[in-house]
């Protein structure tokens, strides 16, 4: 999309075409394109149909608000999910009245910040994305380089939020060397002299996280979506946090880790397997979580925990261990056949196997369903037959 099309798309002139595109059952179809081209120019028809398709995809992130947003594919992919953005905005609102959003994209975080009552100044480098963000926010967006604008906007007390672009010509990247603005600028934002939050991908290495910042690995709806770095007022230096659907599990990078023992004393029907959420694993808090639920690692270095009791928790999926089988394909194939298992879920850690390929070889057929968890134990690899209890 070029800038002229973006300006038309966000103007009242496009309203009728947008409504027609939204009403199409399949905006990507040739029939839809033909009908829209009877109303507007081909480029404009493509723009409104693309918006209709993007808005449908965006509903998973933004709910009903998606129907009024202007989007691009890349900006939608990087945009923060609404519950995550709202939680972050509420935290910033506790320590500042104004925030500069550097690299605002389509304005998803800026909208959340404004909803939290903050005065928001949004900056975006790409003119087309900035045009769409301005329409979403209902206010102008500064177009240009984040570093240059920050020098002019960094007054005393103003907070800063940054979501550095994580794309190269090859696609999405998790390498900090590829961030825009660069990592050196991000580190300067986190100096601690003001409220600051930087959103990074969840794969950011612990080794590069500055020791003086607080780091949160955030999971929403079962997916680890980001690592947020916090500095300045309201942040706890060295704190490491797993946030799972708003619930927090915290530890410190300076703690000597509590390491539970390992156990394979499974009592089928009475033992429970805890599978920590990805945010807990990414944050390095598996042992902290184990202490919380009084569980033990199933084997050294494996992020499965076992206990003889069930403790409801937002930080893990919990399974009852029904049966313990040797990890042997012939044995497993026979078990699947004898149990009439047609729907088979295979989970694994520490075992070099492709679950999808193994499932094909086990030839599930029948009406029953089952979950197999493949894992090392002190006595060797095992397949645990499990049932979810959460």
TORGURO-196340 format. One record per residue: residue in one letter; x, z, y of N, C-alpha, C in turn. Coordinates in steps of 0.2 Angstrom, whole numbers, padded with zeros to 4 digits, always signed. Atoms other than C-alpha are relative to their C-alpha. Example, Ala and Ser with C-alpha at 12.3 -4.5 7.8 and 13.67 -1.06 7.14 Angstrom:
2
a+0004+0000-0006+0062+0039-0022+0004+0000+0006
s-0004-0001-0006+0068+0036-0005-0004+0003+0005
//
This chain:
390
x+0004+0000-0006+0000+0000+0000+0004+0000+0006
x-0004+0000-0006+0007-0004+0017-0004+0004+0005
x+0002-0004-0005+0004+0005+0033-0007-0002+0003
x+0007+0002-0003-0010-0006+0040-0006+0001-0005
x+0005-0002+0005-0020-0004+0024-0001+0007+0000
x+0002-0008+0000-0018+0015+0024-0004+0001+0006
x+0004-0001-0006-0024+0015+0042-0007-0002-0001
x+0007+0002+0001-0039+0005+0037-0004+0004-0005
x+0003-0004+0005-0042+0015+0022-0003+0007+0002
x+0002-0006-0003-0043+0031+0032-0005+0000+0006
x+0004+0001-0005-0054+0024+0045-0007-0001-0002
x+0007+0000+0002-0073+0024+0046-0002-0007-0002
x+0002+0007+0002-0073+0005+0043+0001-0001-0008
x-0001+0001+0007-0068+0008+0025-0005+0004-0004
x+0005-0005+0004-0082+0021+0021-0005-0004-0005
x+0004+0004+0004-0094+0008+0014+0003-0002-0006
x-0004+0003+0006-0081+0000+0003+0002+0006-0005
x-0002-0006+0004-0075+0017-0003-0006+0003-0004
x+0006-0002+0004-0093+0022-0008-0001-0005-0005
x+0001+0005+0005-0095+0006-0017+0005+0001-0006
x-0005+0000+0006-0079+0008-0027-0001+0007-0004
x+0001-0006+0004-0083+0026-0031-0006+0000-0005
x+0005+0001+0004-0099+0021-0038+0001-0005-0006
x-0001+0004+0005-0091+0009-0050+0002+0004-0006
x-0001-0004+0006-0091+0015-0068+0008-0001-0003
x-0007+0001+0002-0073+0007-0071+0003-0003+0006
x-0003+0003-0006-0064+0005-0055+0006-0005-0002
x-0005+0004+0001-0050-0004-0064-0002-0007-0004
x+0003+0006+0004-0061-0018-0072+0000-0006+0005
x+0000+0006-0004-0061-0036-0066-0007-0001+0003
x+0007+0001-0003-0080-0035-0063+0000+0005+0006
x+0000-0005-0006-0077-0020-0051+0004-0004+0006
x-0004+0003-0005-0063-0030-0042-0004-0006+0003
x+0004+0005-0002-0075-0045-0041-0005+0002+0005
x+0005-0003-0005-0089-0035-0033+0003+0002+0007
x-0002-0003-0007-0078-0026-0020+0003-0006+0004
x-0002+0006-0004-0070-0043-0015-0005-0004+0004
x+0006+0003-0004-0087-0049-0010-0001+0004+0006
x+0001-0004-0006-0087-0034+0003+0006+0000+0005
x-0006+0000-0004-0069-0034+0009+0005-0004-0002
x-0005+0004+0002-0053-0043+0008+0003+0003-0006
x-0003-0002+0006-0043-0043-0008+0004+0006+0000
x-0004-0005-0001-0030-0031-0002-0004+0007+0001
x+0004-0006-0001-0043-0019+0004-0004+0002-0006
x+0003-0002+0006-0053-0020-0012+0004+0003-0005
x-0005-0003+0005-0038-0016-0022+0001+0007+0002
x-0001-0007-0003-0035-0001-0010-0005+0005-0002
x+0005-0005+0001-0052+0007-0012-0001+0001-0007
x+0001-0001+0008-0053+0004-0031+0005+0004-0002
x-0006-0004+0002-0036+0012-0033-0002+0007+0002
x+0001-0007-0002-0042+0027-0023-0006+0003-0004
x+0005-0002+0004-0058+0028-0033+0003+0003-0007
x-0003-0002+0006-0047+0029-0049+0004+0006+0001
x-0004-0006-0001-0035+0041-0042-0004+0007+0001
x+0004-0006-0001-0048+0053-0036-0003+0003-0006
x+0002-0003+0006-0055+0054-0053+0005+0004-0004
x-0006-0003+0003-0038+0058-0060+0001+0007+0003
x-0001-0006-0004-0036+0071-0046-0004+0006-0001
x+0005-0006+0000-0051+0081-0050+0003+0006-0005
x-0003-0005+0005-0041+0090-0064+0005+0005+0005
x-0004-0005-0004-0029+0097-0050-0004+0003+0006
x+0003-0002-0006-0041+0098-0035-0007+0002+0000
x+0008-0001+0001-0059+0100-0042-0004-0005+0004
x+0005+0004-0004-0073+0094-0031+0004-0003+0006
x-0003+0002-0006-0061+0092-0016+0003-0007-0001
x-0003+0006+0002-0053+0077-0025-0004-0006+0003
x+0005+0006-0002-0068+0066-0020+0001-0002+0007
x-0001+0001-0007-0063+0067-0002+0008-0002+0002
x-0007+0001-0002-0044+0065-0003+0003-0007+0000
x-0003+0007+0001-0033+0050+0000+0007+0001-0003
x-0006-0001+0005-0019+0048-0013+0004-0006-0001
x-0004+0005+0003-0005+0039-0020+0002+0002-0007
x-0002-0002+0007+0001+0039-0038+0005+0005+0000
x-0006-0004+0000+0018+0047-0035-0002+0007+0004
x+0001-0006-0004+0011+0060-0022-0005+0004-0004
x+0004-0004+0004-0003+0065-0034+0004+0003-0006
x-0004-0002+0005+0009+0067-0048+0004+0007+0002
x-0004-0006-0002+0020+0079-0038-0004+0005+0004
x+0004-0005-0003+0006+0088-0029-0002+0006-0004
x+0001-0006+0003+0003+0106-0033-0008+0001-0002
x+0007-0002+0002-0013+0111-0043-0003+0005+0005
x+0004-0004-0005-0026+0119-0032+0001+0008-0001
x-0001-0007+0001-0025+0137-0040+0007+0002+0002
x-0007-0002-0001-0006+0137-0039+0001+0000+0008
x-0001+0001-0007-0006+0131-0021-0003+0006+0004
x+0004-0005-0003-0019+0144-0016+0004+0007-0001
x-0004-0006+0001-0009+0158-0024+0006+0001+0005
x-0006+0000-0004+0007+0153-0015-0002+0001+0008
x+0002+0000-0007-0002+0151+0002-0002+0007+0002
x+0002-0007-0001-0010+0169+0000+0006+0004+0001
x-0006-0004-0001+0008+0176-0002+0003-0002+0006
x-0003+0001-0007+0015+0167+0013-0004+0003+0006
x+0004-0002-0005+0000+0172+0023+0001+0008+0001
x-0001-0008-0001+0005+0191+0020+0006+0001+0004
x-0007-0001-0004+0022+0188+0029+0001-0004+0006
x-0001+0004-0006+0019+0175+0042-0006-0003+0002
x+0006+0003-0002+0006+0167+0053+0001-0008+0001
x-0001+0008-0001+0014+0149+0054+0005-0002-0005
x-0005+0003+0005+0023+0138+0041+0001-0007+0002
x-0002+0007+0000+0032+0122+0042+0000-0003-0007
x+0000+0003+0007+0028+0111+0027+0005-0006+0000
x-0004+0005+0000+0043+0100+0024+0000-0005-0006
x+0002+0004+0005+0039+0085+0014-0007+0001-0003
x+0006-0003+0002+0021+0088+0013-0004-0005-0005
x+0004+0005+0004+0016+0072+0003-0007-0001+0002
x+0007+0001-0002-0003+0070+0003-0003+0006+0003
x+0003-0006-0003-0005+0087+0010-0003+0005-0004
x+0004-0005+0005-0011+0097-0005+0002+0007+0002
x-0002-0006-0001+0000+0112-0001-0002+0002+0008
x+0001-0002-0007-0003+0111+0018-0008+0002+0001
x+0007-0002+0000-0022+0111+0015-0001+0007-0003
x+0000-0007+0002-0020+0127+0005+0002+0005+0005
x-0003-0005-0005-0009+0135+0018-0005+0001+0006
x+0005-0001-0005-0023+0131+0031-0006+0004-0002
x+0005-0004+0003-0036+0138+0020+0001+0007+0000
x-0002-0007+0000-0026+0154+0020+0000+0003+0007
x+0000-0002-0007-0027+0155+0039+0006-0001+0003
x-0006+0001-0004-0010+0149+0043+0000-0006+0004
x-0001+0005-0005-0005+0138+0057+0006-0005-0004
x-0004+0004+0004+0003+0123+0048+0003-0006+0004
x-0003+0007-0002+0015+0109+0054+0003-0003-0006
x-0002+0004+0006+0017+0096+0041+0005-0006+0002
x-0005+0005-0001+0032+0084+0040+0000-0004-0006
x-0001+0005+0005+0033+0068+0029+0004-0006+0002
x-0005+0006-0002+0046+0055+0028-0003-0007-0001
x+0002+0006+0001+0036+0041+0021-0006-0001+0005
x+0005+0001-0005+0024+0033+0035-0007-0001-0004
x+0007+0001+0004+0010+0028+0022-0002+0006-0002
x+0002-0007+0002+0010+0045+0014-0002+0004+0005
x+0002-0004-0006+0010+0053+0031-0007-0002+0003
x+0006+0002-0002-0005+0043+0036-0006+0003-0004
x+0005-0003+0004-0015+0048+0021+0000+0008+0001
x+0000-0007-0001-0009+0066+0023-0004+0002+0006
x+0003-0001-0006-0015+0066+0041-0008+0000-0001
x+0007+0001+0001-0032+0060+0036-0003+0006-0005
x+0002-0006+0004-0033+0074+0022+0000+0006+0004
x+0000-0006-0003-0028+0087+0034-0004+0001+0006
x+0004+0000-0006-0038+0082+0049+0004+0001+0006
x-0004-0002-0005-0023+0084+0060+0007-0005-0001
x-0006+0004+0001-0007+0074+0064+0006+0002-0004
x-0006-0002+0004+0008+0074+0053+0006-0003+0003
x-0006+0003-0002+0026+0072+0059+0003-0004-0005
x-0003+0005+0004+0034+0057+0052+0008+0000+0001
x-0008+0000-0001+0053+0058+0049+0003+0004-0005
x-0004-0003+0004+0067+0066+0041-0001+0008+0000
x+0001-0008+0000+0064+0085+0035+0005+0003+0004
x-0005-0003-0003+0081+0090+0040+0000+0000+0008
x+0000+0001-0007+0080+0083+0058-0006+0004+0003
x+0005-0003-0003+0063+0090+0061+0000+0008+0000
x-0001-0007+0001+0067+0107+0054+0004+0003+0006
x-0004-0002-0005+0081+0109+0067-0004+0001+0006
x+0004-0001-0006+0068+0107+0081-0006+0005-0001
x+0006-0004+0001+0054+0117+0073+0002+0008-0002
x-0002-0006+0003+0064+0132+0066+0000+0006+0005
x+0000-0005-0005+0058+0145+0079+0000+0007-0004
x+0000-0007+0004+0059+0164+0075-0006+0002-0003
x+0006-0002+0003+0047+0170+0063-0004-0005-0004
x+0004+0005+0003+0040+0154+0057+0003-0001-0007
x-0002+0001+0007+0040+0152+0038+0001-0008-0001
x-0002+0007+0002+0045+0136+0029-0002+0000-0008
x+0002+0002+0007+0038+0128+0013+0003-0007-0001
x-0002+0007+0001+0047+0113+0005-0001-0002-0007
x+0001+0003+0007+0043+0102-0010+0005-0006+0000
x-0005+0006-0001+0059+0091-0011-0003-0005-0005
x+0002+0005+0004+0055+0074-0018+0005+0000-0006
x-0003-0001+0006+0060+0073-0036+0000-0007-0004
x+0000+0007+0003+0060+0054-0039+0006-0004+0002
x-0005+0005-0002+0073+0041-0040-0003-0007-0002
x+0002+0007+0002+0072+0022-0044-0001+0000-0007
x+0002-0001+0007+0072+0027-0062-0006+0004-0002
x+0006-0004+0002+0057+0038-0061+0002+0007+0002
x-0001-0007-0002+0055+0057-0060+0006+0003-0003
x-0006-0003+0002+0070+0068-0061+0000+0007+0001
x+0000-0007-0001+0074+0086-0063+0007+0002+0002
x-0006-0001-0002+0092+0084-0057+0000+0002+0007
x+0000-0002-0007+0095+0094-0041+0004-0005+0004
x-0004+0005-0004+0108+0081-0036-0004-0006+0003
x+0005+0005-0002+0093+0069-0034-0005+0002+0005
x+0005-0002-0004+0083+0080-0023+0000-0003+0007
x+0001+0002-0007+0077+0074-0006-0005+0004+0004
x-0007-0001-0003+0081+0083+0006+0004+0003-0006
x-0005-0002+0005+0097+0088-0003+0000+0007-0002
x-0001-0007+0002+0101+0104-0012+0003+0004+0005
x-0004-0004-0005+0113+0110+0001-0005+0002+0006
x+0005-0001-0005+0098+0109+0014-0005+0006-0003
x+0004-0004+0004+0087+0118+0001+0003+0007+0000
x-0004-0006+0000+0100+0132+0000+0000+0004+0007
x+0000-0003-0007+0100+0134+0019-0007+0003+0001
x+0007-0002-0001+0081+0136+0019-0001+0007-0003
x+0001-0007+0004+0083+0151+0007+0005+0005+0002
x-0005-0005-0002+0096+0160+0017-0003+0007+0001
x+0003-0007+0000+0084+0175+0019-0002+0002+0007
x+0001-0001-0007+0082+0174+0038-0007-0001+0002
x+0007+0002-0002+0064+0169+0037-0004+0000-0006
x+0004+0001+0006+0049+0168+0025+0001-0007-0003
x-0001+0007+0002+0053+0153+0014-0002+0000-0008
x+0002+0002+0007+0047+0145-0002+0002-0007-0002
x-0002+0007+0002+0054+0130-0011-0003-0001-0007
x+0003+0001+0006+0045+0122-0025+0005-0005-0004
x-0004+0004+0004+0056+0114-0039-0004-0001-0007
x+0002+0001+0006+0053+0107-0056+0001+0006-0005
x-0001-0006+0004+0051+0120-0070+0007+0000-0004
x-0006+0001+0003+0067+0113-0078+0006+0002+0004
x-0006-0001-0005+0079+0119-0064+0004+0005-0004
x-0004-0005+0003+0094+0128-0072+0001+0006+0003
x-0001-0006-0003+0095+0146-0070+0007+0001+0004
x-0007-0001-0003+0114+0144-0066+0000-0002+0008
x+0000+0002-0007+0110+0136-0049-0005+0004+0004
x+0005-0004-0005+0096+0148-0043+0004+0005+0003
x-0004-0005-0003+0104+0158-0030-0001+0007-0002
x+0002-0007+0003+0106+0176-0035-0004+0004+0005
x+0004-0004-0005+0098+0183-0019-0007-0002+0001
x+0007+0003-0001+0082+0173-0021-0004+0003-0006
x+0005-0001+0005+0066+0177-0031-0002-0006-0003
x+0002+0006+0003+0062+0164-0044-0007+0001-0004
x+0006+0000+0004+0044+0161-0051-0001-0006-0004
x+0002+0006+0004+0041+0150-0066-0008+0001-0001
x+0008-0001+0000+0022+0146-0065-0003-0005-0005
x+0003+0003+0005+0011+0141-0079-0008+0000+0002
x+0007+0001-0001-0007+0134-0076-0004-0004-0005
x+0004+0004+0005-0019+0130-0089+0004-0002-0006
x-0004+0001+0006-0006+0131-0103+0006-0005+0001
x-0006+0005-0001+0007+0119-0094+0004+0004+0006
x-0004-0002-0005+0022+0125-0085+0001-0005+0006
x+0000+0006-0005+0021+0116-0068+0005+0001+0005
x-0005-0001-0005+0035+0123-0057+0004+0006+0000
x-0004-0006-0002+0048+0135-0052+0000+0000+0007
x+0000-0001-0007+0046+0142-0035+0005+0005+0002
x-0005-0004-0002+0060+0150-0026-0002+0003+0007
x+0003-0004-0006+0056+0164-0013+0006+0003+0003
x-0005-0004-0004+0067+0171+0001-0003+0003+0006
x+0003-0003-0006+0065+0182+0016-0005+0005-0001
x+0005-0006+0000+0052+0195+0020-0005-0001-0006
x+0005+0001+0006+0041+0198+0004+0003-0002-0006
x-0004+0002+0006+0054+0192-0008+0004+0005-0003
x-0005-0005+0003+0064+0203-0020+0006-0004-0003
x-0006+0003+0002+0082+0197-0022+0001+0001-0008
x-0002-0001+0007+0086+0194-0040-0006+0000-0005
x+0006+0000+0005+0068+0195-0047-0001-0006-0003
x+0002+0006+0003+0063+0183-0060-0007+0002-0003
x+0007-0001+0001+0044+0181-0063-0002-0006-0004
x+0004+0005+0004+0033+0172-0076-0007+0001+0003
x+0007+0000-0002+0016+0168-0068-0004-0004-0004
x+0004+0004+0005+0003+0163-0081-0007+0001+0003
x+0007+0000-0003-0014+0158-0073-0001+0006+0005
x+0000-0006-0005-0010+0171-0059+0002+0006-0002
x-0003-0006+0002-0004+0185-0070+0007+0000+0000
x-0008+0000-0001+0014+0191-0067+0003+0004-0005
x-0004-0004+0004+0027+0197-0079+0007-0001+0003
x-0006+0000-0004+0043+0202-0070+0006+0003-0003
x-0006-0003+0003+0061+0206-0074+0005-0002+0006
x-0006+0001-0005+0078+0206-0064+0005-0004-0004
x-0006+0003+0002+0092+0194-0066+0006+0005-0001
x-0005-0004+0001+0103+0209-0065-0001+0005-0006
x+0002-0004+0006+0095+0218-0080+0005-0001-0006
x-0002+0001+0007+0104+0221-0096-0006-0001-0004
x+0006+0002+0004+0092+0212-0107-0001+0005-0006
x+0002-0003+0005+0082+0222-0119-0001-0004-0006
x+0000+0005+0005+0085+0214-0136-0003+0004-0006
x+0003-0003+0006+0072+0219-0150+0004-0002-0006
x-0002+0003+0007+0077+0218-0168-0004-0005-0002
x+0003+0005+0003+0072+0205-0179-0004+0002-0007
x+0004-0003+0006+0059+0207-0193-0003-0006-0004
x+0004+0005+0004+0052+0196-0207-0005+0004-0005
x+0005-0004+0005+0041+0210-0215-0007-0002+0002
x+0007+0002-0002+0025+0200-0213-0004+0003-0006
x+0005-0002+0005+0010+0207-0221-0006-0005+0002
x+0005+0005-0001-0002+0192-0223-0007+0004+0001
x+0007-0003-0002-0019+0197-0214+0001+0006+0004
x-0001-0006-0004-0011+0211-0205+0005-0001+0006
x-0006+0001-0005+0004+0204-0195-0002-0005+0005
x+0001+0005-0005+0003+0194-0179+0006-0003+0003
x-0005+0004-0003+0013+0181-0172-0002-0002+0008
x+0001+0001-0007+0015+0180-0153+0004-0006+0002
x-0004+0006-0003+0020+0163-0145+0000+0000+0008
x+0000-0001-0007+0025+0167-0127-0001-0007+0004
x+0001+0006-0004+0019+0155-0114+0007-0003+0003
x-0007+0004-0002+0032+0142-0108+0003+0003+0007
x-0002-0003-0006+0033+0151-0091+0005+0006-0002
x-0004-0006+0002+0039+0167-0100+0007-0002-0003
x-0006+0002+0003+0052+0157-0110+0004-0003+0006
x-0004+0003-0005+0058+0147-0095+0003+0005+0005
x-0003-0005-0005+0060+0163-0084+0005+0004-0004
x-0005-0005+0004+0071+0171-0098-0003+0007-0001
x+0003-0007+0000+0058+0185-0100-0003+0001-0007
x+0002-0001+0007+0055+0184-0119+0001+0007-0002
x-0001-0006+0002+0063+0200-0122-0004+0006+0004
x+0004-0004-0005+0054+0208-0107-0007+0000-0003
x+0006+0001+0003+0038+0202-0115-0001+0004-0007
x-0001-0003+0006+0043+0208-0132-0001+0008+0001
x+0000-0007-0001+0045+0226-0125-0007+0002+0002
x+0007-0002-0003+0028+0225-0116-0005+0000-0006
x+0004+0000+0006+0019+0221-0133+0002+0004-0006
x-0003-0004+0006+0030+0231-0144+0001-0004-0006
x-0001+0005+0005+0035+0216-0154+0007-0002-0001
x-0007+0002+0002+0051+0209-0162+0001-0007-0001
x-0002+0007+0001+0059+0192-0162+0000-0001-0008
x+0000+0002+0007+0056+0183-0178+0006-0002-0003
x-0007+0001+0001+0074+0178-0178+0004-0001+0006
x-0004+0001-0006+0088+0178-0166+0000-0006+0003
x+0001+0006-0004+0086+0166-0152-0006-0004-0001
x+0006+0003+0000+0069+0161-0157-0006+0003+0004
x+0005-0003-0004+0055+0163-0145-0007+0001-0003
x+0006-0003+0003+0042+0169-0158+0001+0007-0001
x-0001-0007+0001+0038+0187-0159-0005+0002-0005
x+0004-0002+0005+0030+0197-0173-0002+0008+0001
x+0002-0007-0001+0020+0214-0173-0005+0001-0005
x+0006-0002+0004+0008+0223-0184-0006+0002+0003
x+0006-0001-0003-0005+0224-0171-0001-0006+0005
x+0002+0005-0005-0014+0213-0159-0001+0003+0007
x+0001-0003-0006-0013+0216-0141-0002-0006+0005
x+0002+0006-0004-0023+0204-0129+0005+0000+0006
x-0005+0002-0006-0011+0196-0116-0001-0007+0002
x+0000+0007-0003-0011+0182-0104+0006-0004-0001
x-0007+0003+0001+0007+0179-0108+0002-0003-0006
x-0002+0003+0006+0006+0172-0125-0006-0002-0004
x+0005+0001+0005-0005+0164-0138+0002+0004-0006
x-0001-0005+0006-0008+0176-0153-0003-0003-0006
x+0002+0003+0007-0010+0171-0171+0000+0006-0005
x+0000-0004+0006-0015+0181-0186+0004-0004-0006
x-0004+0003+0005-0002+0177-0200-0004+0001-0007
x+0004+0000+0005-0013+0173-0215+0004-0001-0007
x-0004+0001+0006+0000+0167-0228+0007-0002+0002
x-0007+0002-0001+0019+0164-0229+0002-0004-0005
x-0002+0005+0004+0025+0149-0237+0007-0002+0001
x-0007+0003-0001+0043+0142-0240-0001-0006+0004
x-0001+0006-0003+0048+0128-0229+0002-0005-0004
x-0002+0005+0005+0048+0115-0242-0006-0005+0000
x+0005+0005-0001+0038+0098-0240-0004+0000-0006
x+0004+0001+0006+0033+0097-0258-0005+0006-0001
x+0004-0006+0000+0026+0115-0257-0006-0001+0005
x+0005+0000-0005+0017+0112-0241-0005-0006-0001
x+0004+0006+0002+0010+0095-0247-0005+0003-0005
x+0005-0003+0005+0002+0104-0262-0005+0005+0003
x+0005-0005-0003-0005+0118-0251-0005-0004+0004
x+0005+0003-0004-0013+0106-0239-0005-0004-0005
x+0005+0004+0005-0021+0096-0254-0004+0005-0003
x+0004-0005+0004-0027+0112-0263-0005+0003+0005
x+0004-0003-0005-0034+0119-0247-0005-0005+0003
x+0004+0005-0003-0043+0103-0242+0001-0001+0007
x-0001+0000-0007-0035+0103-0225+0000-0007+0003
x+0000+0006-0003-0039+0088-0215+0002+0000+0008
x-0003-0001-0007-0035+0094-0197+0005+0005+0000
x-0006-0004+0001-0018+0101-0197+0004+0000+0007
x-0004-0001-0006-0009+0108-0182+0007+0003-0002
x-0007-0002+0002+0010+0110-0184+0004+0002+0006
x-0004-0002-0005+0020+0121-0172+0007+0002-0003
x-0007-0002+0003+0039+0124-0173+0004+0002+0005
x-0006-0002-0004+0054+0132-0165+0006+0001-0005
x-0006-0001+0004+0072+0132-0172+0000-0004-0006
x+0001+0004+0006+0067+0119-0185+0001-0007+0002
x-0001+0007-0002+0074+0101-0184-0005-0005-0004
x+0005+0005+0003+0058+0091-0188-0005-0002+0005
x+0005+0003-0005+0046+0080-0179-0007+0002-0003
x+0006-0003+0002+0029+0089-0181-0005-0006-0002
x+0005+0006+0001+0019+0072-0180+0002-0004-0006
x-0002+0003+0006+0030+0064-0193-0001+0004-0006
x+0001-0004+0006+0029+0079-0205-0008+0000-0001
x+0007+0000+0002+0010+0079-0203-0002-0006-0004
x+0002+0006+0003+0009+0061-0208+0003+0001-0008
x-0003+0000+0007+0020+0065-0224-0004+0005-0004
x+0004-0005+0004+0009+0080-0229-0007-0003-0001
x+0006+0004+0002-0006+0068-0229-0006+0005+0000
x+0006-0004+0000-0020+0080-0223-0006-0004-0001
x+0006+0003+0002-0037+0076-0230-0005+0005-0002
x+0005-0005+0001-0053+0086-0230-0003+0003+0006
x+0004-0002-0005-0064+0096-0220+0003+0007+0003
x-0003-0006-0002-0054+0112-0218+0005-0002+0006
x-0005+0000-0005-0042+0115-0203+0005+0006-0001
x-0005-0005+0001-0026+0125-0202+0006-0001+0005
x-0006+0000-0005-0011+0129-0191+0006+0003-0004
x-0007-0002+0004+0007+0130-0199+0005+0001+0006
x-0006-0002-0005+0021+0138-0188+0006+0000-0004
x-0007+0000+0003+0038+0133-0194+0005+0003+0004
x-0005-0004-0003+0052+0145-0190+0005+0003-0004
x-0005-0003+0003+0068+0152-0195-0002+0008-0001
x+0000-0007+0001+0068+0170-0202+0006+0002-0003
x-0006-0002+0003+0082+0181-0208+0001-0002-0007
x+0000+0002+0007+0077+0176-0226+0000-0008+0000
x+0000+0007+0000+0077+0157-0221-0006-0003+0003
x+0006+0004-0003+0065+0144-0215-0006+0002-0003
x+0006-0001+0003+0047+0148-0217-0006-0004+0003
x+0006+0003-0003+0030+0140-0214-0006+0006+0000
x+0005-0005+0000+0017+0153-0208-0007-0003+0001
x+0007+0002+0000-0001+0149-0211-0003+0005+0005
x+0002-0004-0005-0009+0156-0195-0007-0002+0002
x+0006+0001-0004-0026+0158-0186+0000+0003+0007
x+0000-0002-0006-0028+0159-0168-0005+0006+0001
x+0004-0006-0001-0035+0176-0162-0002+0000+0007
x+0002-0001-0008-0036+0173-0143-0004-0007+0001
//
